[in-house]
Amino acid sequence: MTQQQNSPASTQLRLESFSSDSDVVVLCWNAPADSDRNAHKIAVFLGAEATFVCLNTAALGDASALPKLVPRCTCLIVDATTLVKVADWTQSGVSGLHSLTSLAKHVFIYGFQPTDRHGAVLQALTSGGFLGIQPLSNTSARFQVADGHRELCGQLSGLSLGAVDATRENCFVEGNEEERHDVIIRAGDKPFFVRSDNGGAQLFFMACGELADLDDKVPPEAGVLSWFSRLVPLMMFLRRALGNRLWHNDNPRACFIIDDPLLKNRYGFLDYRRLTEVMHQHKFSMCIAFIPWNHRRSSKEVAELFSSGHPMSSLCIHGCDHTHREFATSEFQSLHEKAQLALARMRTHQRLSGVPFDDIMVFPQGLYSPEAVAALRASGYLAAVITDLCPSTMPGSLALRDLLEVAITRFADFPLFGRRYPREVAEFALDLFMGKPALAVEHHGYFRDGYNTLGTFVAHLNALEERLEWTNLATICSRACLTRTTEDGDVYVRFYTSRFWLKNEETLTRGYILLHRQPPDGPSLSVTINGHGQDYEREDGYFKIRLSLDAGQIAEIRVSSRRPDSTGFSGQQTPIHDARVRVRRMLCEFRDNYVDTNRILNSIVSRARDFRSRRKTLRSATGEQHE
């Protein structure tokens, strides 16, 4: 009872802080529930200014009170349960909800459950276009994104993706066909996310009962598509309503990475000359994740294919010796020496072969530790590119919001960019939708049946985004950023690497505010722009730089720590270690060049692996029984 008496006053105080037309209002009942807070987190994550407005029984006498309690706004987000309570406590009931939805240009209503009260709200607000909500019966259904609404769906337009969870998702029952509505996403063949016109406002309805919590910890093997229904419809809505006022990427980029091969004419199923022909035919870029231990073993003929420094073909760094769990330990000194030795070997390779390289690390087997990330930062690397986003030594340490960022910077404030295998195009579409680069990875076995599969994949990726630029990893990482534009014309730019390149592509002078993650307890930084020292401010976990660029002008930003990170580097390894690495590398190359490419040998080895796996499983089960 106390809460209800205090709520009108607190609501009125909130309203005094609103402008005449706010970005996003999250409407709540009494106090923000978990679902309301989840909506607020998503809006803020995208860069919107979002505020809660709380209603209660004491504040509602009739529908005419609503305009006084809820400010006009661009976007209104509200749970269907809140609307039911508003209807219950206003004299005009569900018909009075139109006066509430008319206060925003765009309204997003979620949390629908298959109940009569929720159905009455839906039917009233769609003028009979939809009659109710029902559970999904098809457990094998997939989500189908409409093809004709690219301004809303972006790179996800026209895709079929993700399995529908019938225990969580519902669908809408269509009614009066004369009432205009658009089905944006279907669950199977049933409406799931729809849009309806309501006078001057656009109403969006989502049949999912909940929204994702961006602070939920993510299981190691989970993919972001698992949260599609609880996350993407609201993001589509906000992007459509607020446009470039939200964080977005106007310069999407891509690269195809091939792990492990030496620079020889052939490596397993990989033929460099044929690959180069396909690359120029389909106009994509490739990067070889090169093992530094091989720095003296490259073919001059193949090296010439890379030596021009053309961004369509490049090298990055793949471990140091590429031993098991090489960068998945917690010993910083050892990791730092490996990181430095890898750079030294790549410089030797560049001197001997003439092939430049990107100072970007790809961790062997996708395994790494936070200490390994700190070692890369201390050694001066630009970034790392990883397949398994979560550190192998800290499973479950990442939150959903980390996976949605362009780069993970949780560890040592160093950027980790995600990559994935070219299996489901929808995963790359979601990456591009979030402003990430599209980074694909494969091994020589991908070319077992030739290069048509690669050409098809590149064509599918290009079809997702007509602006897609294929280039090398150094360009992708050093120019990776999100931007948003304020009402006064300033452009906020959030970037991730210690070397960043920015160009004013417009015809007029533009003011920029650059943001880079910097925790309050982080070391002091030295920042230069085009070689000149630059002052910066600290604010909310970021450092902020203000600058102005004329039309066509370029700014090269360098960020370095004033605290020394290096701890010395011997460059020496023991003869026993060198011998072990040599044996491992020779065995791996024998497997790739002879076992994988020979059906008989491959079959024998596969059966042997299966036998070992079954024995291991049997021993494990027997051990558990004895325990």
C-alpha positions in Angstrom: 0.0 0.0 0.0 2.9 2.4 0.8 4.3 1.8 -2.6 1.1 2.7 -4.3 0.8 6.0 -2.3 4.4 7.0 -3.2 4.2 6.0 -6.9 2.2 9.0 -8.3 4.7 11.5 -6.7 7.7 9.6 -8.0 6.1 9.3 -11.4 5.5 13.0 -11.5 9.1 13.7 -10.6 10.2 11.5 -13.4 8.1 13.5 -15.9 9.7 16.7 -15.0 13.0 15.4 -16.4 11.6 14.5 -19.8 12.0 16.5 -22.9 8.9 17.1 -25.0 9.8 14.1 -27.2 11.9 11.5 -25.5 13.6 8.6 -27.2 12.3 5.6 -25.3 9.8 5.2 -22.5 9.5 1.8 -20.8 6.0 1.7 -19.2 5.7 -0.3 -16.0 3.1 -1.1 -13.4 4.0 0.1 -9.8 7.7 -0.5 -10.3 9.9 -1.9 -13.1 9.6 -5.7 -13.3 12.4 -7.9 -14.6 10.9 -7.8 -18.1 10.8 -4.0 -18.0 14.4 -3.9 -16.9 15.4 -6.2 -19.7 13.7 -3.9 -22.2 15.5 -0.9 -20.7 18.9 -2.7 -20.9 18.4 -3.5 -24.6 17.4 0.0 -25.5 20.4 1.5 -23.6 22.8 -1.0 -25.1 21.8 0.2 -28.6 22.5 3.8 -27.5 18.9 5.1 -26.8 18.0 7.3 -23.9 15.5 5.2 -22.1 13.5 6.0 -19.0 10.9 4.1 -16.9 7.5 5.5 -16.3 5.5 3.7 -13.6 1.7 3.7 -13.4 -0.5 2.4 -10.6 -4.1 2.3 -9.4 -3.9 5.5 -7.5 -2.8 7.4 -10.6 -5.5 6.1 -12.9 -9.0 7.4 -12.7 -9.9 7.2 -16.4 -8.2 7.2 -19.8 -8.0 11.0 -19.8 -5.3 10.8 -17.0 -2.9 8.8 -19.3 -1.6 11.8 -21.3 -0.7 13.6 -18.1 1.2 10.6 -16.7 3.0 9.3 -19.8 5.1 11.8 -21.8 5.0 11.9 -25.6 7.9 9.9 -26.9 9.4 8.4 -30.1 9.2 4.8 -28.7 6.9 3.3 -26.1 7.8 -0.2 -24.8 5.2 -2.0 -22.7 4.5 -5.5 -21.5 1.0 -6.8 -22.4 0.4 -7.5 -18.7 0.9 -3.8 -17.9 -1.7 -2.9 -20.5 -4.2 -5.4 -19.0 -3.8 -3.7 -15.7 -4.2 -0.2 -17.2 -7.4 -1.4 -18.9 -8.7 -2.9 -15.6 -8.2 0.4 -13.7 -9.5 2.9 -16.3 -13.2 3.5 -16.9 -13.0 3.0 -20.6 -11.2 -0.4 -20.4 -9.4 -1.8 -23.4 -10.9 0.8 -25.7 -9.1 3.5 -23.7 -5.7 2.0 -24.5 -5.7 3.8 -27.9 -5.2 7.1 -26.0 -2.1 5.6 -24.4 -0.6 4.2 -27.7 -1.2 7.5 -29.5 1.4 9.2 -27.2 4.2 7.6 -29.2 5.1 7.4 -32.8 6.2 3.8 -32.4 4.9 1.3 -29.8 6.3 -2.1 -29.0 4.1 -4.5 -27.0 5.5 -7.9 -25.8 4.9 -10.5 -23.2 1.7 -11.9 -24.7 0.3 -15.1 -23.2 -2.6 -17.2 -24.5 -5.2 -15.7 -22.1 -8.5 -14.0 -22.7 -7.4 -10.8 -21.2 -4.2 -10.6 -23.3 -6.3 -11.5 -26.4 -8.8 -8.7 -25.7 -5.9 -6.2 -25.6 -4.5 -7.5 -28.8 -7.9 -7.5 -30.6 -8.7 -4.0 -29.4 -5.4 -2.5 -30.5 -5.4 -4.2 -33.9 -9.1 -3.5 -34.6 -9.7 -7.2 -35.0 -6.7 -7.8 -37.2 -5.6 -10.3 -34.7 -8.0 -12.2 -32.4 -5.7 -13.8 -29.8 -2.6 -15.7 -28.8 -2.1 -19.4 -28.9 0.8 -21.8 -28.1 2.9 -23.1 -30.9 2.3 -26.8 -31.7 5.0 -27.3 -34.3 8.2 -28.1 -32.3 10.3 -28.4 -35.5 9.4 -24.9 -36.8 11.9 -22.3 -37.7 11.7 -18.5 -37.6 11.0 -17.0 -41.1 12.0 -13.3 -41.5 10.0 -11.4 -44.1 11.8 -10.4 -47.3 10.0 -7.1 -48.0 11.0 -5.0 -44.9 14.8 -4.5 -45.2 14.5 -1.1 -43.5 13.3 -3.0 -40.4 15.0 -6.4 -40.7 18.3 -5.3 -42.2 20.7 -8.1 -43.1 18.2 -10.7 -41.6 15.7 -10.0 -44.3 14.3 -13.2 -46.0 16.2 -15.6 -43.8 15.0 -18.8 -42.1 16.8 -19.3 -38.9 16.8 -20.7 -35.4 14.6 -23.4 -34.0 11.4 -22.2 -32.3 11.1 -23.1 -28.6 7.5 -24.2 -28.2 7.8 -24.0 -24.4 8.6 -20.2 -24.6 7.1 -18.8 -27.8 3.5 -18.3 -28.8 1.9 -17.0 -32.0 -0.9 -14.7 -33.0 -4.3 -15.8 -34.4 -5.1 -13.7 -37.5 -8.6 -12.2 -37.8 -10.1 -9.5 -40.0 -8.1 -9.5 -43.3 -9.4 -6.0 -44.1 -7.3 -4.5 -41.3 -3.9 -3.7 -42.6 -1.0 -5.4 -40.8 2.4 -6.7 -41.8 3.9 -10.0 -40.5 7.6 -9.3 -40.0 8.6 -12.7 -38.5 6.7 -16.0 -38.5 7.2 -18.9 -36.2 6.8 -21.7 -38.8 3.8 -20.4 -40.7 2.2 -18.5 -37.8 2.5 -14.7 -37.1 5.1 -14.0 -34.3 6.2 -10.4 -34.8 3.7 -8.1 -36.5 3.2 -4.4 -37.3 -0.1 -2.6 -37.4 -1.0 1.0 -38.2 -3.0 2.9 -35.5 -3.7 6.4 -36.8 -0.4 8.2 -36.6 1.4 5.5 -34.7 2.9 2.2 -35.7 2.2 -0.6 -33.2 4.5 -3.7 -33.1 3.4 -6.9 -31.3 5.7 -9.7 -30.3 4.3 -13.1 -29.3 7.2 -14.1 -27.1 6.5 -14.1 -23.4 9.8 -12.6 -22.3 12.8 -10.5 -23.3 16.5 -11.5 -23.0 18.5 -10.2 -20.0 21.8 -8.9 -21.4 23.5 -9.6 -18.1 22.7 -13.4 -18.2 25.9 -15.5 -18.3 26.3 -17.5 -21.5 27.1 -21.2 -21.6 30.4 -21.8 -23.4 28.7 -23.6 -26.4 25.7 -21.2 -26.8 25.3 -19.0 -29.9 23.5 -15.7 -30.0 20.8 -17.1 -32.3 19.5 -18.9 -29.2 18.2 -15.5 -28.0 16.8 -14.5 -31.4 13.1 -14.4 -30.4 13.8 -12.6 -27.1 16.2 -10.0 -28.5 16.1 -9.2 -32.2 12.4 -8.1 -32.7 12.9 -5.3 -30.1 16.2 -4.3 -31.7 14.5 -4.2 -35.1 11.8 -2.0 -33.7 14.3 0.4 -32.1 16.5 0.6 -35.2 13.5 1.3 -37.4 12.2 4.0 -35.0 15.4 5.8 -34.1 17.7 5.2 -37.1 21.2 6.6 -36.9 20.5 7.9 -33.4 21.4 4.4 -32.3 24.8 2.6 -32.5 25.3 1.3 -36.0 28.0 0.4 -38.6 27.9 2.1 -42.0 31.0 0.3 -43.2 30.5 -3.5 -42.9 33.6 -5.6 -43.7 34.4 -9.3 -44.1 37.3 -11.7 -44.5 37.7 -15.5 -45.0 40.4 -17.0 -42.7 42.2 -20.3 -43.4 44.0 -21.8 -40.4 47.3 -23.6 -40.4 48.6 -24.0 -44.0 52.2 -23.4 -44.9 52.9 -21.2 -47.9 53.5 -24.1 -50.3 51.9 -24.7 -53.7 49.6 -27.3 -52.2 48.7 -28.0 -48.6 46.3 -30.8 -48.1 43.3 -30.0 -50.3 44.4 -26.3 -50.6 45.9 -25.2 -53.9 47.0 -21.6 -53.6 46.9 -20.7 -57.3 43.4 -22.1 -57.7 42.3 -20.3 -54.5 43.7 -17.0 -55.8 41.8 -17.4 -59.0 38.6 -18.0 -57.1 39.3 -15.1 -54.9 39.6 -12.7 -57.8 36.6 -14.2 -59.6 34.3 -13.8 -56.6 36.0 -10.6 -55.2 36.6 -11.7 -51.6 39.6 -11.5 -49.3 41.4 -14.3 -47.6 43.8 -14.3 -44.7 46.1 -17.2 -43.9 46.4 -17.8 -40.1 50.1 -18.6 -40.4 52.0 -20.6 -37.7 55.2 -18.6 -36.9 57.2 -21.8 -36.3 57.1 -22.2 -40.1 58.7 -18.8 -40.7 61.7 -20.3 -42.7 59.7 -22.8 -44.8 57.6 -20.7 -47.2 57.8 -21.3 -51.0 59.1 -18.3 -52.9 56.5 -18.9 -55.6 53.5 -18.8 -53.2 55.0 -15.9 -51.2 54.9 -13.8 -54.4 51.1 -14.2 -54.3 51.1 -12.4 -51.0 54.1 -10.1 -51.2 52.3 -7.2 -52.9 50.5 -6.3 -49.7 47.2 -6.2 -51.5 44.4 -6.3 -48.9 42.6 -9.2 -50.7 45.3 -11.7 -49.5 47.2 -11.4 -46.2 48.7 -13.2 -43.2 47.9 -13.1 -39.5 49.6 -14.9 -36.6 48.4 -18.3 -35.5 50.0 -19.1 -32.1 53.7 -19.4 -31.9 54.6 -23.1 -32.1 50.9 -24.2 -32.3 51.2 -26.7 -29.5 48.2 -27.9 -27.5 46.7 -25.3 -25.2 49.6 -23.0 -26.1 47.9 -19.8 -25.0 45.5 -21.4 -22.5 47.7 -21.1 -19.4 47.8 -18.6 -16.6 51.6 -18.0 -16.6 51.9 -14.5 -17.9 55.7 -14.5 -18.3 55.6 -17.6 -20.5 52.7 -16.3 -22.5 54.4 -12.9 -23.0 57.5 -14.6 -24.3 55.5 -16.7 -26.7 53.6 -13.7 -28.0 56.9 -11.8 -28.5 58.6 -14.8 -30.1 55.7 -15.1 -32.5 56.1 -11.5 -33.6 59.9 -11.9 -34.0 59.4 -15.0 -36.2 56.8 -13.2 -38.3 59.2 -10.3 -38.9 61.9 -12.8 -39.9 59.4 -14.4 -42.3 58.6 -10.9 -43.8 62.3 -10.2 -44.2 62.9 -13.5 -45.9 59.8 -13.8 -48.1 58.7 -10.2 -48.5 55.2 -11.1 -47.2 53.8 -8.5 -44.8 51.6 -9.6 -41.9 48.9 -8.3 -39.6 49.8 -8.2 -36.0 46.6 -10.0 -35.0 46.6 -13.3 -33.1 44.4 -16.3 -33.8 44.7 -18.6 -30.8 45.5 -22.3 -31.6 42.5 -24.6 -31.1 40.5 -21.5 -30.1 41.8 -21.8 -26.5 43.0 -18.9 -24.5 43.2 -17.4 -21.0 42.7 -13.8 -19.8 46.4 -13.8 -19.1 47.1 -14.6 -22.7 45.1 -11.5 -23.7 47.1 -9.4 -21.3 50.3 -10.8 -22.9 49.1 -9.8 -26.4 48.4 -6.3 -25.1 51.8 -6.1 -23.5 53.5 -7.2 -26.7 51.8 -4.6 -28.8 49.4 -6.7 -30.8 46.5 -4.9 -32.5 43.8 -7.5 -31.7 42.9 -11.2 -31.5 40.4 -13.1 -33.6 38.8 -16.0 -31.8 36.3 -18.8 -32.6 35.4 -19.8 -29.0 34.5 -16.4 -27.4 34.8 -17.5 -23.8 38.2 -18.1 -22.2 38.9 -21.8 -21.9 40.2 -21.2 -18.3 37.1 -19.3 -17.3 34.0 -21.0 -18.8 30.8 -19.2 -18.4 32.5 -15.8 -17.7 30.9 -13.9 -20.5 27.4 -12.2 -20.4 25.1 -12.0 -23.4 26.0 -8.3 -23.8 29.6 -9.3 -24.4 28.7 -11.6 -27.3 26.7 -8.8 -28.9 29.5 -6.3 -28.8 31.6 -5.7 -31.9 34.6 -6.8 -29.9 35.0 -8.3 -26.5 37.1 -6.0 -24.3 36.4 -7.5 -20.9 40.0 -8.8 -20.6 42.9 -6.4 -20.3 40.9 -3.8 -22.3 42.1 -5.6 -25.4 39.8 -6.3 -28.4 38.8 -9.9 -29.2 36.9 -10.2 -32.5 34.7 -13.3 -33.0 34.8 -15.5 -36.1 32.7 -18.5 -37.1 32.6 -21.5 -39.5 30.6 -20.9 -42.7 27.7 -23.2 -41.8 24.7 -21.1 -41.1 24.5 -17.8 -43.0 22.0 -16.5 -40.4 24.8 -16.3 -37.8 26.8 -14.0 -40.1 23.6 -12.0 -40.8 23.1 -11.4 -37.1 26.8 -10.4 -36.8 26.3 -7.8 -39.5 23.0 -6.7 -38.0 24.9 -5.9 -34.7 27.6 -4.0 -36.5 30.3 -6.7 -36.3 32.6 -7.7 -39.1 31.7 -11.0 -40.9 34.8 -13.2 -40.2 34.6 -16.8 -41.5 37.2 -19.5 -40.8 38.0 -22.9 -42.3 40.8 -25.4 -42.7 42.2 -27.1 -45.8 39.5 -29.8 -45.6 36.9 -27.2 -46.7 38.3 -27.5 -50.2 38.0 -31.3 -50.4 35.3 -31.1 -53.1 36.8 -28.0 -54.9 36.0 -24.3 -54.5 32.3 -24.1 -55.5 31.2 -24.2 -51.8 33.4 -21.2 -51.1 32.1 -19.3 -54.0 28.5 -20.0 -53.0 29.2 -18.9 -49.4 30.7 -15.6 -50.5 27.7 -15.0 -52.8 25.3 -15.6 -49.9 27.3 -13.2 -47.7 27.4 -10.5 -50.3 23.6 -10.9 -50.7 23.1 -10.1 -47.0 24.8 -6.7 -47.3 25.4 -4.9 -50.6 27.9 -2.5 -48.9 30.1 -5.4 -47.7 33.8 -4.6 -48.2 36.3 -7.6 -48.3 39.7 -6.7 -46.9 42.4 -7.8 -44.5 42.1 -8.3 -40.8 44.3 -5.2 -39.9 42.0 -2.9 -41.8 38.9 -4.6 -40.4 40.0 -4.3 -36.8 41.7 -0.9 -36.9 38.5 0.6 -38.5 36.0 -1.3 -36.5 33.6 1.1 -34.8 30.0 1.9 -34.1 28.6 5.4 -34.6 25.5 7.3 -33.7 24.4 10.9 -34.4 22.9 13.3 -31.9 20.2 15.8 -32.7 22.8 18.6 -32.8 24.8 16.8 -35.5 27.7 15.5 -33.4 28.8 11.9 -34.3 29.7 9.6 -31.5 32.2 6.9 -32.4 33.0 3.9 -30.3 36.2 2.2 -31.4 38.1 -0.8 -30.0 41.7 -1.0 -31.0 44.8 1.0 -29.9 45.3 2.1 -33.6 42.2 3.5 -35.2 41.6 5.1 -38.5 38.7 7.5 -39.2 37.7 9.5 -42.2 35.0 12.1 -42.7 33.2 10.8 -45.7 30.7 13.7 -45.9 30.9 17.0 -47.8 30.8 19.2 -44.7 32.9 19.6 -41.6 31.8 17.3 -38.9 32.3 17.2 -35.1 33.2 13.8 -33.6 33.3 12.4 -30.1 35.5 9.3 -29.9 34.9 6.8 -27.1 37.3 4.0 -26.1 36.8 1.6 -23.1 39.0 2.6 -20.2 38.1 1.4 -16.7 38.5 3.9 -13.8 41.4 1.9 -12.3 43.2 1.6 -15.7 46.6 3.2 -16.4 47.0 6.7 -17.7 47.1 6.8 -21.5 49.0 8.7 -24.2 46.8 9.6 -27.1 47.9 11.1 -30.4 46.0 12.1 -33.5 48.0 12.3 -36.7 51.2 12.2 -34.6 50.2 15.1 -32.3 49.4 14.7 -28.5 45.7 14.9 -27.7 43.9 15.6 -24.4 41.0 13.3 -23.4 38.4 13.1 -20.7 37.3 10.0 -18.6 33.6 9.3 -18.3 31.5 6.2 -17.4 34.3 3.7 -18.1 35.4 5.3 -21.3 37.9 7.9 -22.3 36.5 10.6 -24.6 38.2 12.6 -27.3 36.6 15.5 -29.2 37.8 16.5 -32.6 36.6 18.1 -35.8 37.3 16.8 -39.3 36.9 18.7 -42.6 35.3 16.9 -45.5 37.5 14.0 -46.6 40.0 14.6 -43.7 41.5 11.5 -42.1 42.4 11.0 -38.4 44.8 8.3 -37.3 44.4 7.8 -33.6 47.1 6.0 -31.5 46.5 5.0 -27.9 49.3 3.7 -25.7 49.7 3.0 -22.0 52.2 5.1 -20.1 52.7 2.2 -17.8 55.4 -0.2 -19.2 54.0 -3.6 -20.1 57.1 -5.4 -21.3 59.0 -7.7 -19.1 61.9 -8.7 -21.3 62.3 -11.3 -24.0 64.9 -13.9 -24.4 63.8 -15.5 -27.7 65.4 -18.8 -26.6 63.7 -22.2 -26.4 65.2 -25.5 -25.1 66.4 -28.1 -27.7 64.0 -30.6 -26.2 61.1 -28.2 -26.7 62.2 -27.5 -30.2 62.3 -31.2 -31.0 58.9 -31.8 -29.6 57.4 -29.0 -31.6 59.1 -30.3 -34.8 57.7 -33.8 -34.3 54.2 -32.4 -33.7 54.4 -30.1 -36.8 55.6 -33.0 -39.0 52.8 -35.3 -37.8 50.2 -32.6 -38.3 51.4 -31.9 -41.9 51.6 -35.7 -42.6 47.9 -35.9 -41.5 46.8 -32.9 -43.6 48.8 -33.8 -46.7 48.6 -37.6 -46.8 46.0 -39.0 -44.4 43.2 -36.5 -45.0 43.7 -36.6 -48.8 43.8 -40.4 -49.0 40.5 -42.2 -48.6 42.0 -45.5 -47.4 44.4 -43.9 -44.8 41.6 -41.5 -43.7 39.2 -44.4 -43.2 41.8 -46.3 -41.1 42.6 -43.4 -38.9 39.0 -42.5 -38.4 38.2 -46.0 -37.3 41.1 -45.9 -34.9 39.9 -42.6 -33.4 36.4 -44.0 -33.0 37.8 -47.1 -31.2 39.9 -44.9 -28.9 36.9 -42.7 -28.2 34.7 -45.8 -27.3 37.4 -47.2 -25.1 37.7 -43.9 -23.3 34.0 -43.7 -22.8 33.8 -47.3 -21.5 36.6 -46.7 -19.1 35.0 -43.5 -17.8 31.7 -45.4 -17.3 33.4 -48.3 -15.6 35.3 -45.9 -13.3 32.0 -44.2 -12.3 30.5 -47.6 -11.4 33.4 -48.5 -9.2 33.2 -45.2 -7.4 
